[in-house]
Amino acid sequence: YEVVAARTALGNYTTSRIYYTGAHRADAEAFKGRFPAFGVIEPAPANLSRRVALHVVIGKDYPGV
C-alpha cells in the first residue's frame, strides 16, 4: 500500500476503521483481510478526499494504542 499522507484524525475514534471512496469497497475488504484489527468498513464521508481510495483511521481499539 502507498501511504500518501498521515495526519491526526479530527474527533475521537474508539473503533479502527477503513473508509473507501468510489468503487473501492473490495480494496477495503482486502485491506481488512490483511489487517483484521480494522473492524469497520464504510463509505468515506464527504469531507475526505475522493482522490484517495482508502482512508484508514487507527482507533483506541487498535492493538498497541
N, C-alpha and C positions, 0 to 999 in steps of 0.2 A: 504494500500500500504506500502511496506517496502522500506524505503529510505536507499540506500547502500552507497551513497556519496552525498556531497553537495559542489559545487565549483562555483566560478565565471566563467561564460562563456567567452570564447575569442570572442571578437567582440562586436558590438553594435546591440542589437535586439530591434526593435520598436514594434514587434508583438510577443506575447506569443505563444509558440508552443510546440508540442509534437513530438518527433522523435521516431519511433519504429524500432525494428530490427526483422529480420526474418518474421515469420508469426504472429506477434503481432499487426497487424492493428486493429483487433477487440478490443484488450485491450486498445489501444489508443483511439478508439471511445468511449469505456465505461468510460475511464478517463475524456474525454471531456464532456460526459454526466453529470458527477458529478461536473465538474469544467468548465463551459462553457466559461470562460474568455480566455481559450486557443483556439485561432482562427485558428491555422494552424496545420495540421497533415501531416507529411511527413516521408518517409523512412529515417533512420539515415544515415548521411554522413559517409564516410569510416573512418574518424578519431575518431569516437565514438566506444566504446566497444560493441562487439557483444554478450557479456555475460550478458548484461543488456537489458531487454525487452523494457523499455521506458526511454527515456531521456526527461526531462521536462525543458524548458527554460522560465523563467519569464521575459517578455519584458517590455518596458516602458508603454505599454497599460494596464498592469495588474492593477486592482483596488488597490489603496493604494500605488502604487510605485511612 
